[in-house]
């Protein structure tokens, strides 16, 4: 068959940068969102529009340009109640982009000419860039003062779609920055990392509704198979992870484990695949195997819900281990360690705090356990189980308030004889019917947090200065007293980099300046959770506790600050202040 000769229609100069695209080095970082392109062909080519969006969001990652991932864009659509399979109008698209914090929007359309005689199927792609803040297509200014909107127009054989996507990414980036340091071939090579047929099958699988799980699975299995055949046994990690989740959702655990296990350890998707493999092991009550898989991931997966999950599994393993006391104690100790880290950074939930209290009770540390249950009850005074466990902890401590607390638990747990059953268990020396509180991290959390950075080829794959650039901008706003502007930039950072300790540190300083002490306290603790070596964070926390009259905590933070940097002037000055506390 004669293949259509590759044609690149002249790119008509595409839109000189207006204010949002200023080429000054001082301009703030842009953030771009890509929408699936509109199909002007038959429905059998619907997958192409999603393919373009998926590829571009990956290829546009260059220093100075934030990119909202394709999955994150879908999450925002769901939040705005926009049908995920219907292309939004221009007005709705702008709303979607603003909700995601994007100031640039890539939209387009395509038309496929099906194969005919000896001429291969071809595709024409038209793309435009919208300035979100101005609500219009970007345009180029001519010497006579006139302005014209320009389109990117590309034409090639459909079989060369990935090459076209690389060309498209280059043209978008070149239009944004005429000094772009990467040649077009660089993006074409990056775009072609997945064999074309495998990529097509994968996208078709993603476009198939989950309700048609058999068809969806077949497309994804074909993607895995074709990738392995054309890459000498390689694994298409994206398709394997999708299959793992598809079978996990249907509780077909054996198939789920098989596909999660395919993902190689060097893949950026490995932590997600391994984590859900561990959860499957837990569901099957294989606690030791679950911990063997999950524990090594804890440092990579730094999410409160992950620490809480691993901690809860370890405590459950300790409860179930009846033969080896040393083994049980080791499980319990490990579980408490994970739960402490989870409870320290807990903001909107108290599950980890409850679990920590329960674990401390298992180790007969009733005073510490009671502190945890009080925290849970501060959040929800009608938590019957927390009231019951607090009452029993107080009873073990010999506190007179145990009786009144137990009475409250009796009233709250009256339904279904829950109190009577717990009391009976307690007298037998166990609390087997108390379930540890665990919320599995959603896939959305894995989308929002990049656990393992892709150390791929130099260029658009690495964005070492993006967060630093935004953070410098936020600090500039903060120093100038523009708190709202600083918080706006910080929100943009935390969407892309939820583990940015420096961002939480600056957020805490803003809250403190505004008098929001509790919010500042939470922000500073989160900053130290992600990066304990921030001396300034220890000092700020110490000062807050000193203002609250909690000299012990203030001294602890003073000591920890000096342990990190004995020569830090702020830490030394704060130590002198703390010495006068409670005198």
VEXDREN-2710 file (C-alpha; in Angstrom, 1 decimal):
% VEXDREN-2710
k/r/px/py/pz
1/UNK/0.0/0.0/0.0
2/UNK/1.3/3.4/-0.9
3/UNK/1.6/5.5/2.2
4/UNK/0.6/9.1/2.0
5/UNK/3.7/11.2/1.9
6/UNK/4.2/13.1/5.1
7/UNK/3.0/16.7/4.7
8/UNK/3.3/19.4/7.2
9/UNK/1.1/22.3/6.1
10/UNK/2.9/25.6/6.6
11/UNK/2.5/26.7/10.1
12/UNK/1.1/30.1/9.6
13/UNK/3.2/31.9/12.1
14/UNK/0.8/31.2/15.0
15/UNK/0.1/34.0/17.4
16/UNK/2.8/36.3/18.6
17/UNK/2.8/36.3/22.4
18/UNK/0.6/38.8/24.0
19/UNK/0.7/39.8/27.6
20/UNK/0.1/36.3/28.9
21/UNK/2.9/35.1/26.7
22/UNK/5.4/37.8/27.5
23/UNK/8.9/36.6/26.7
24/UNK/10.6/38.4/29.5
25/UNK/12.5/36.2/31.9
26/UNK/10.7/37.9/34.8
27/UNK/7.2/36.8/33.7
28/UNK/5.3/34.5/36.0
29/UNK/5.1/30.8/35.1
30/UNK/2.1/29.9/32.8
31/UNK/-0.2/27.0/33.4
32/UNK/-1.8/25.2/30.5
33/UNK/-4.8/22.9/30.2
34/UNK/-5.4/20.8/27.1
35/UNK/-8.9/19.7/26.1
36/UNK/-9.7/16.6/24.0
37/UNK/-9.8/17.8/20.3
38/UNK/-13.2/17.8/18.5
39/UNK/-13.8/15.0/16.1
40/UNK/-15.0/16.0/12.7
41/UNK/-15.0/12.4/11.4
42/UNK/-16.9/9.2/12.1
43/UNK/-17.4/8.0/15.7
44/UNK/-14.8/5.2/15.1
45/UNK/-12.1/7.9/15.4
46/UNK/-13.4/9.4/18.7
47/UNK/-10.3/7.9/20.5
48/UNK/-8.0/10.3/18.5
49/UNK/-9.2/13.4/20.4
50/UNK/-8.4/11.9/23.8
51/UNK/-5.1/10.6/22.4
52/UNK/-4.1/14.1/21.5
53/UNK/-5.0/15.5/24.9
54/UNK/-3.2/12.7/26.7
55/UNK/0.0/13.1/24.6
56/UNK/0.1/16.9/24.8
57/UNK/-0.3/17.1/28.6
58/UNK/2.8/14.9/28.8
59/UNK/4.9/16.6/26.1
60/UNK/4.3/20.2/27.2
61/UNK/6.1/19.7/30.5
62/UNK/9.0/22.2/30.1
63/UNK/10.6/24.5/32.6
64/UNK/8.4/27.6/33.3
65/UNK/5.2/25.9/32.1
66/UNK/2.8/24.2/34.5
67/UNK/0.6/21.5/32.9
68/UNK/-2.7/20.3/34.3
69/UNK/-2.7/16.5/33.8
70/UNK/-5.4/14.9/31.6
71/UNK/-6.7/12.9/34.6
72/UNK/-6.7/16.0/36.8
73/UNK/-8.7/17.9/34.2
74/UNK/-11.3/15.1/34.2
75/UNK/-11.5/15.3/38.0
76/UNK/-12.2/19.1/37.7
77/UNK/-14.9/18.3/35.1
78/UNK/-16.6/15.9/37.5
79/UNK/-16.4/18.5/40.3
80/UNK/-18.1/21.1/38.0
81/UNK/-20.7/18.4/37.0
82/UNK/-19.6/18.6/33.3
83/UNK/-20.3/15.4/31.4
84/UNK/-16.9/13.8/30.9
85/UNK/-17.7/12.5/27.5
86/UNK/-19.2/15.7/26.1
87/UNK/-16.8/18.4/24.9
88/UNK/-17.6/21.6/26.8
89/UNK/-18.5/24.8/25.1
90/UNK/-16.0/27.7/24.9
91/UNK/-17.6/29.4/27.9
92/UNK/-17.6/26.1/29.9
93/UNK/-14.0/25.4/28.8
94/UNK/-12.9/28.8/30.1
95/UNK/-14.6/28.0/33.4
96/UNK/-12.9/24.6/33.5
97/UNK/-9.5/26.2/32.9
98/UNK/-10.0/28.9/35.5
99/UNK/-11.1/26.3/38.1
100/UNK/-7.9/24.4/37.4
101/UNK/-5.8/27.6/37.7
102/UNK/-4.8/27.6/34.0
103/UNK/-4.2/30.8/32.1
104/UNK/-3.7/29.0/28.8
105/UNK/-6.0/26.6/27.1
106/UNK/-5.3/24.4/24.1
107/UNK/-8.3/23.5/22.0
108/UNK/-8.6/22.0/18.5
109/UNK/-10.4/19.8/16.1
110/UNK/-9.4/17.0/13.7
111/UNK/-10.7/15.3/10.6
112/UNK/-9.8/11.8/9.5
113/UNK/-10.0/10.7/5.9
114/UNK/-10.5/6.9/5.9
115/UNK/-8.3/4.6/3.9
116/UNK/-9.3/4.4/0.3
117/UNK/-7.8/2.2/-2.4
118/UNK/-4.0/2.4/-2.0
119/UNK/-4.1/5.6/0.0
120/UNK/-3.7/5.3/3.8
121/UNK/-6.0/7.0/6.2
122/UNK/-4.9/10.6/6.8
123/UNK/-5.6/13.2/9.5
124/UNK/-5.7/16.9/9.6
125/UNK/-5.3/18.6/13.0
126/UNK/-6.2/22.3/13.7
127/UNK/-5.2/23.8/17.1
128/UNK/-5.6/27.2/18.8
129/UNK/-4.4/28.7/22.0
130/UNK/-6.8/30.6/24.2
131/UNK/-5.8/33.3/26.7
132/UNK/-8.0/32.3/29.6
133/UNK/-7.8/35.6/31.5
134/UNK/-8.7/37.6/28.4
135/UNK/-11.2/35.0/27.1
136/UNK/-10.1/35.1/23.5
137/UNK/-7.8/33.3/21.0
138/UNK/-4.3/34.6/21.0
139/UNK/-3.4/36.7/18.0
140/UNK/-0.4/38.0/16.2
141/UNK/0.2/41.7/15.7
142/UNK/1.4/42.9/12.3
143/UNK/3.5/45.9/11.4
144/UNK/0.4/47.9/10.3
145/UNK/-1.2/47.4/13.7
146/UNK/-3.7/44.8/12.6
147/UNK/-4.1/41.5/14.5
148/UNK/-4.9/38.1/13.2
149/UNK/-5.7/34.8/14.9
150/UNK/-3.6/32.0/13.6
151/UNK/-4.1/28.3/13.7
152/UNK/-1.7/25.4/13.9
153/UNK/-2.5/23.2/10.9
154/UNK/-0.9/19.7/10.6
155/UNK/-1.6/17.0/8.0
156/UNK/-0.1/13.5/7.9
157/UNK/-1.0/9.8/7.7
158/UNK/-3.1/8.6/10.6
159/UNK/-0.5/6.0/11.3
160/UNK/1.9/8.9/12.1
161/UNK/-0.3/10.3/14.7
162/UNK/2.3/10.2/17.4
163/UNK/4.7/12.1/15.2
164/UNK/2.0/14.7/14.6
165/UNK/1.5/15.0/18.4
166/UNK/5.2/15.7/18.8
167/UNK/5.1/18.3/16.1
168/UNK/2.0/19.9/17.7
169/UNK/3.7/20.1/21.1
170/UNK/6.7/21.8/19.5
171/UNK/4.6/24.3/17.7
172/UNK/2.6/25.2/20.8
173/UNK/5.8/25.6/22.8
174/UNK/7.6/27.5/20.1
175/UNK/4.7/29.9/19.8
176/UNK/5.0/30.6/23.5
177/UNK/8.7/31.0/23.5
178/UNK/10.6/31.7/20.3
179/UNK/13.8/30.9/22.1
180/UNK/12.7/27.3/22.8
181/UNK/15.9/25.3/23.2
182/UNK/14.6/21.9/22.1
183/UNK/14.3/21.0/18.4
184/UNK/11.1/19.5/17.0
185/UNK/12.7/16.1/16.6
186/UNK/13.1/15.9/20.4
187/UNK/9.4/16.1/20.9
188/UNK/8.7/13.7/18.1
189/UNK/11.0/11.1/19.7
190/UNK/9.3/11.6/23.0
191/UNK/5.9/11.2/21.5
192/UNK/6.8/7.9/19.9
193/UNK/7.8/6.1/23.1
194/UNK/4.8/3.8/22.9
195/UNK/4.1/1.7/19.7
196/UNK/1.3/3.3/17.7
197/UNK/-1.0/0.3/17.7
198/UNK/-0.6/-0.2/21.5
199/UNK/-1.3/3.4/22.1
200/UNK/-4.4/3.3/20.0
201/UNK/-5.7/0.3/21.9
202/UNK/-5.0/1.9/25.2
203/UNK/-6.8/5.1/24.4
204/UNK/-9.8/3.1/23.0
205/UNK/-9.8/1.2/26.3
206/UNK/-9.9/4.5/28.3
207/UNK/-12.8/5.7/26.2
208/UNK/-14.9/2.6/26.7
209/UNK/-17.3/3.0/29.7
210/UNK/-16.4/1.1/32.8
211/UNK/-19.9/-0.4/32.6
212/UNK/-18.7/-2.3/29.5
213/UNK/-15.9/-3.9/31.4
214/UNK/-15.3/-6.8/29.0
215/UNK/-14.7/-4.5/26.0
216/UNK/-12.6/-2.1/28.1
217/UNK/-10.5/-5.0/29.4
218/UNK/-10.0/-6.5/25.9
219/UNK/-8.7/-3.1/24.5
220/UNK/-6.3/-2.7/27.5
221/UNK/-5.1/-6.3/27.2
222/UNK/-4.4/-5.8/23.5
223/UNK/-2.4/-2.7/24.4
224/UNK/-0.3/-4.7/26.9
225/UNK/0.2/-7.5/24.3
226/UNK/1.1/-5.3/21.4
227/UNK/3.5/-3.3/23.5
228/UNK/5.3/-6.4/24.6
229/UNK/5.5/-7.8/21.0
230/UNK/6.8/-4.5/19.6
231/UNK/9.2/-3.6/22.4
232/UNK/10.9/-6.9/23.0
233/UNK/9.0/-7.9/26.1
234/UNK/8.5/-4.5/27.6
235/UNK/5.5/-3.7/29.8
236/UNK/3.0/-1.0/29.0
237/UNK/2.7/0.2/32.6
238/UNK/-0.2/2.6/32.0
239/UNK/-2.4/-0.1/30.5
240/UNK/-1.4/-2.7/33.1
241/UNK/-2.4/-0.3/36.0
242/UNK/-5.7/0.4/34.3
243/UNK/-6.4/-3.4/34.1
244/UNK/-5.3/-3.8/37.7
245/UNK/-7.9/-1.2/38.9
246/UNK/-10.6/-2.6/36.6
247/UNK/-10.3/-6.0/38.2
248/UNK/-9.8/-4.6/41.6
249/UNK/-13.1/-2.7/41.3
250/UNK/-14.9/-5.9/40.4
251/UNK/-13.2/-7.7/43.3
252/UNK/-11.4/-10.1/40.9
253/UNK/-8.3/-10.0/43.1
254/UNK/-6.2/-12.7/41.3
255/UNK/-6.4/-10.8/38.0
256/UNK/-5.9/-7.5/39.7
257/UNK/-2.7/-8.7/41.4
258/UNK/-1.4/-10.2/38.1
259/UNK/-1.6/-6.9/36.2
260/UNK/-0.3/-4.7/39.1
261/UNK/2.6/-7.1/39.4
262/UNK/3.6/-6.5/35.7
263/UNK/4.5/-2.8/36.4
264/UNK/8.3/-2.6/36.7
265/UNK/9.9/-1.0/39.8
266/UNK/11.6/1.7/37.6
267/UNK/8.2/2.9/36.3
268/UNK/6.7/6.1/37.8
269/UNK/3.5/4.1/38.2
270/UNK/5.2/1.4/40.3
271/UNK/4.3/2.9/43.7
272/UNK/0.6/3.1/42.8
273/UNK/0.6/-0.5/41.5
274/UNK/2.5/-1.8/44.5
275/UNK/0.3/0.0/46.9
276/UNK/-2.9/-1.4/45.6
277/UNK/-1.3/-4.8/45.4
278/UNK/-0.7/-4.5/49.2
279/UNK/-4.3/-3.5/49.7
280/UNK/-5.5/-6.6/47.9
281/UNK/-3.2/-8.7/50.1
282/UNK/-4.8/-7.0/53.1
283/UNK/-8.3/-7.7/51.8
284/UNK/-7.3/-11.3/51.6
285/UNK/-6.1/-11.1/55.2
286/UNK/-2.6/-11.8/54.2
287/UNK/-1.2/-9.2/56.6
288/UNK/2.4/-10.1/56.4
289/UNK/2.6/-10.1/52.7
290/UNK/0.6/-6.8/52.6
291/UNK/3.2/-5.2/55.0
292/UNK/6.1/-6.7/53.0
293/UNK/4.8/-4.9/49.9
294/UNK/3.7/-1.6/51.5
295/UNK/6.2/-0.8/54.2
296/UNK/9.1/-0.1/51.7
297/UNK/6.8/2.3/49.9
298/UNK/6.0/4.5/52.9
299/UNK/8.7/7.1/52.2
300/UNK/7.8/7.3/48.5
301/UNK/4.0/7.5/49.1
302/UNK/4.0/10.3/51.7
303/UNK/0.2/10.7/52.1
304/UNK/-1.5/10.7/55.4
305/UNK/-4.0/8.1/54.2
306/UNK/-1.1/5.9/53.1
307/UNK/0.6/6.0/56.5
308/UNK/-2.7/5.4/58.2
309/UNK/-3.5/2.4/56.0
310/UNK/-0.1/0.8/56.5
311/UNK/-0.2/1.5/60.3
312/UNK/-3.7/0.0/60.5
313/UNK/-2.6/-3.1/58.7
314/UNK/0.4/-3.5/61.0
315/UNK/-1.9/-3.1/64.1
316/UNK/-4.3/-5.7/62.6
317/UNK/-1.4/-8.0/62.0
318/UNK/-0.4/-7.6/65.7
319/UNK/-4.0/-8.4/66.8
320/UNK/-4.1/-11.6/64.6
321/UNK/-0.7/-12.9/65.6
322/UNK/-1.5/-15.3/68.5
323/UNK/1.5/-17.6/68.5
324/UNK/4.6/-15.3/68.5
325/UNK/4.5/-12.5/71.1
326/UNK/7.7/-10.9/69.8
327/UNK/6.4/-10.8/66.3
328/UNK/3.1/-9.3/67.5
329/UNK/5.0/-6.6/69.4
330/UNK/7.1/-5.8/66.4
331/UNK/4.0/-5.4/64.2
332/UNK/2.4/-3.2/66.9
333/UNK/5.5/-1.0/67.3
334/UNK/5.7/-0.5/63.5
335/UNK/2.0/0.3/63.3
336/UNK/2.3/2.9/66.0
337/UNK/5.2/4.6/64.2
338/UNK/3.2/4.9/60.9
339/UNK/0.1/6.0/62.7
340/UNK/2.0/8.7/64.6
341/UNK/3.2/10.2/61.3
342/UNK/-0.3/10.0/59.9
343/UNK/-1.9/11.7/63.0
344/UNK/0.6/14.5/63.0
345/UNK/-0.4/15.7/59.5
346/UNK/-4.1/14.9/59.8
347/UNK/-6.3/17.9/59.0
348/UNK/-9.8/17.1/58.0
349/UNK/-10.2/13.6/59.5
350/UNK/-9.4/11.8/62.7
351/UNK/-9.2/8.2/61.5
352/UNK/-5.4/8.0/62.1
353/UNK/-5.8/9.6/65.6
354/UNK/-8.4/7.0/66.5
355/UNK/-6.3/4.2/65.2
356/UNK/-3.3/5.5/67.1
357/UNK/-5.3/5.6/70.3
358/UNK/-6.5/2.0/69.8
359/UNK/-2.9/0.8/69.1
360/UNK/-1.6/2.5/72.2
361/UNK/-4.3/0.8/74.2
362/UNK/-3.0/-2.5/72.8
363/UNK/0.4/-1.6/74.2
364/UNK/-1.3/-0.6/77.5
365/UNK/-0.1/3.0/77.2
366/UNK/-3.5/4.3/78.4
367/UNK/-2.5/7.9/79.2
368/UNK/-1.2/8.5/75.7
369/UNK/-4.2/6.6/74.3
370/UNK/-6.7/8.8/76.2
371/UNK/-5.1/11.9/74.6
372/UNK/-5.8/10.6/71.2
373/UNK/-9.4/9.8/71.9
374/UNK/-9.9/13.2/73.4
375/UNK/-8.7/14.7/70.1
376/UNK/-11.2/12.5/68.2
377/UNK/-14.0/13.6/70.5
378/UNK/-13.1/17.3/70.1
379/UNK/-13.9/16.8/66.5
380/UNK/-17.0/14.6/67.1
381/UNK/-18.4/14.4/70.6
382/UNK/-20.9/11.8/69.4
383/UNK/-18.3/9.2/68.5
384/UNK/-19.5/6.3/70.6
385/UNK/-16.6/4.0/70.1
386/UNK/-14.1/6.8/70.9
387/UNK/-16.1/7.5/74.1
388/UNK/-16.1/3.9/75.1
389/UNK/-12.3/3.5/74.5
390/UNK/-11.6/6.7/76.4
391/UNK/-13.7/5.5/79.3
392/UNK/-11.7/2.2/79.5
393/UNK/-8.4/4.0/79.2
394/UNK/-9.4/6.4/82.0
395/UNK/-10.6/3.4/84.1
396/UNK/-7.1/1.8/83.7
397/UNK/-5.6/5.1/84.7
398/UNK/-7.7/5.2/87.9
399/UNK/-9.4/8.4/86.8
400/UNK/-12.7/9.3/88.5
401/UNK/-14.1/10.7/85.2
402/UNK/-14.1/7.2/83.7
403/UNK/-17.7/6.6/85.1
404/UNK/-19.2/9.7/83.5
405/UNK/-17.4/9.0/80.2
406/UNK/-18.7/5.4/80.2
407/UNK/-22.2/6.6/80.8
408/UNK/-22.0/8.8/77.7
409/UNK/-20.6/5.8/75.7
410/UNK/-23.5/3.7/76.9
411/UNK/-26.1/6.2/75.6
412/UNK/-24.3/6.7/72.3
413/UNK/-23.9/2.9/71.7
414/UNK/-27.4/1.8/72.8
415/UNK/-28.5/0.9/69.3
416/UNK/-28.1/-2.8/68.4
417/UNK/-26.6/-3.6/71.8
418/UNK/-23.3/-2.2/70.6
419/UNK/-22.3/-1.1/74.1
420/UNK/-23.1/-4.5/75.6
421/UNK/-21.1/-6.3/73.0
422/UNK/-18.1/-4.1/73.5
423/UNK/-18.3/-4.4/77.2
424/UNK/-18.5/-8.1/77.0
425/UNK/-15.4/-8.2/74.7
426/UNK/-13.5/-5.8/77.0
427/UNK/-14.1/-8.1/80.0
428/UNK/-12.8/-11.1/78.0
429/UNK/-9.6/-9.0/77.3
430/UNK/-10.2/-8.3/73.6
431/UNK/-11.8/-5.7/71.3
432/UNK/-12.0/-7.7/68.1
433/UNK/-15.2/-6.0/66.9
434/UNK/-13.6/-2.6/66.9
435/UNK/-12.7/-1.9/63.3
436/UNK/-9.7/0.2/62.6
437/UNK/-10.6/3.3/60.5
438/UNK/-9.1/3.2/57.0
439/UNK/-10.0/5.1/53.9
440/UNK/-8.2/3.8/50.9
441/UNK/-6.4/6.6/49.0
442/UNK/-8.3/7.4/45.9
443/UNK/-6.8/7.3/42.5
444/UNK/-7.3/11.1/42.5
445/UNK/-4.7/11.3/45.2
446/UNK/-2.3/9.4/43.1
447/UNK/-3.0/11.8/40.2
448/UNK/-2.4/14.8/42.4
449/UNK/0.8/13.7/44.0
450/UNK/3.8/12.5/42.0
451/UNK/5.4/9.9/44.3
452/UNK/8.3/9.0/42.1
453/UNK/9.8/11.5/39.7
454/UNK/10.4/10.4/36.2
455/UNK/14.2/10.6/35.7
456/UNK/13.8/10.3/31.9
457/UNK/15.7/12.1/29.2
458/UNK/16.8/15.7/29.7
459/UNK/14.5/18.4/28.4
460/UNK/10.7/18.6/28.8
461/UNK/10.7/15.6/31.1
462/UNK/12.5/17.5/33.9
463/UNK/11.1/20.6/35.4
464/UNK/13.6/21.5/38.2
465/UNK/12.8/25.2/38.3
466/UNK/9.1/25.3/38.1
467/UNK/8.2/25.1/41.8
468/UNK/11.2/27.3/42.7
469/UNK/10.0/30.0/40.2
470/UNK/6.5/30.0/41.6
471/UNK/7.7/29.9/45.2
472/UNK/10.0/32.9/44.6
473/UNK/6.9/34.7/43.2
474/UNK/4.8/33.8/46.2
475/UNK/7.6/35.0/48.6
476/UNK/7.8/38.3/46.7
477/UNK/4.1/38.9/47.1
478/UNK/4.4/38.0/50.8
479/UNK/7.3/40.3/51.4
480/UNK/5.3/43.1/49.7
481/UNK/2.3/42.4/51.9
482/UNK/0.1/41.0/49.1
483/UNK/-1.1/38.0/51.0
484/UNK/-4.0/37.1/48.6
485/UNK/-1.6/37.1/45.6
486/UNK/0.8/35.0/47.5
487/UNK/-1.9/32.5/48.5
488/UNK/-3.1/32.3/44.9
489/UNK/0.4/31.3/43.7
490/UNK/0.8/28.8/46.6
491/UNK/-2.4/27.1/45.6
492/UNK/-1.0/26.7/42.1
493/UNK/2.2/25.1/43.5
494/UNK/0.3/22.7/45.7
495/UNK/-1.9/21.5/42.9
496/UNK/1.3/20.4/41.1
497/UNK/3.5/19.7/44.1
498/UNK/1.4/18.8/47.2
499/UNK/4.5/17.8/49.1
500/UNK/6.1/21.3/48.8
501/UNK/7.2/21.9/52.4
502/UNK/8.4/25.4/51.7
503/UNK/4.9/26.3/50.4
504/UNK/3.2/25.1/53.6
505/UNK/5.8/27.1/55.6
506/UNK/5.0/30.3/53.7
507/UNK/1.2/29.5/54.0
508/UNK/1.7/29.2/57.8
509/UNK/3.4/32.6/57.9
510/UNK/0.5/34.2/56.0
511/UNK/-2.1/32.6/58.4
512/UNK/0.0/33.8/61.4
513/UNK/0.2/37.3/60.1
514/UNK/-3.6/37.3/59.6
515/UNK/-4.1/36.0/63.2
516/UNK/-5.4/32.6/62.1
517/UNK/-3.3/30.8/64.7
518/UNK/-4.8/27.3/64.3
519/UNK/-4.5/27.3/60.6
520/UNK/-0.9/28.5/60.9
521/UNK/-0.3/25.7/63.4
522/UNK/-1.6/23.1/60.9
523/UNK/0.4/24.5/58.0
524/UNK/3.7/24.6/59.9
525/UNK/3.1/21.0/61.1
526/UNK/2.4/19.9/57.5
527/UNK/5.6/21.7/56.4
528/UNK/7.7/19.7/58.9
529/UNK/5.9/16.5/58.0
530/UNK/7.2/16.8/54.5
531/UNK/10.6/18.3/55.4
532/UNK/11.6/18.1/59.1
533/UNK/14.8/20.0/58.5
534/UNK/13.1/23.4/58.1
535/UNK/14.5/25.2/61.2
536/UNK/12.1/28.2/60.6
537/UNK/9.1/25.8/60.9
538/UNK/10.3/24.5/64.3
539/UNK/10.8/28.1/65.5
540/UNK/7.4/29.3/64.4
541/UNK/5.7/26.3/66.0
542/UNK/7.6/26.9/69.2
543/UNK/6.5/30.5/69.3
544/UNK/2.9/29.6/68.8
545/UNK/3.0/27.1/71.7
546/UNK/4.8/29.6/73.9
547/UNK/2.0/32.1/73.2
548/UNK/-0.5/29.4/74.1
549/UNK/1.4/28.9/77.4
550/UNK/2.5/25.4/76.5
551/UNK/6.1/25.8/77.6
552/UNK/6.9/22.1/77.3
553/UNK/6.0/22.0/73.6
554/UNK/7.8/25.3/73.0
555/UNK/11.0/23.9/74.6
556/UNK/10.7/20.8/72.5
557/UNK/10.6/22.8/69.3
558/UNK/13.4/25.0/70.4
559/UNK/15.5/21.9/71.1
560/UNK/14.7/20.3/67.7
561/UNK/15.5/23.6/65.9
562/UNK/19.0/23.7/67.5
563/UNK/19.6/20.1/66.8
564/UNK/19.1/20.8/63.1
565/UNK/21.3/23.9/63.1
566/UNK/23.1/24.9/66.3
567/UNK/24.3/28.1/64.7
568/UNK/20.9/29.4/63.4
569/UNK/20.4/32.9/64.8
570/UNK/16.6/32.6/65.0
571/UNK/16.8/29.3/66.8
572/UNK/19.4/30.7/69.3
573/UNK/17.2/33.8/69.9
574/UNK/14.1/31.7/70.4
575/UNK/16.0/29.5/72.9
576/UNK/16.6/32.6/75.1
577/UNK/12.9/33.4/74.9
578/UNK/11.9/29.9/75.9
579/UNK/14.2/29.9/78.9
580/UNK/12.0/32.6/80.4
581/UNK/8.8/30.7/79.7
582/UNK/6.9/29.9/83.0
583/UNK/9.4/31.6/85.2
END
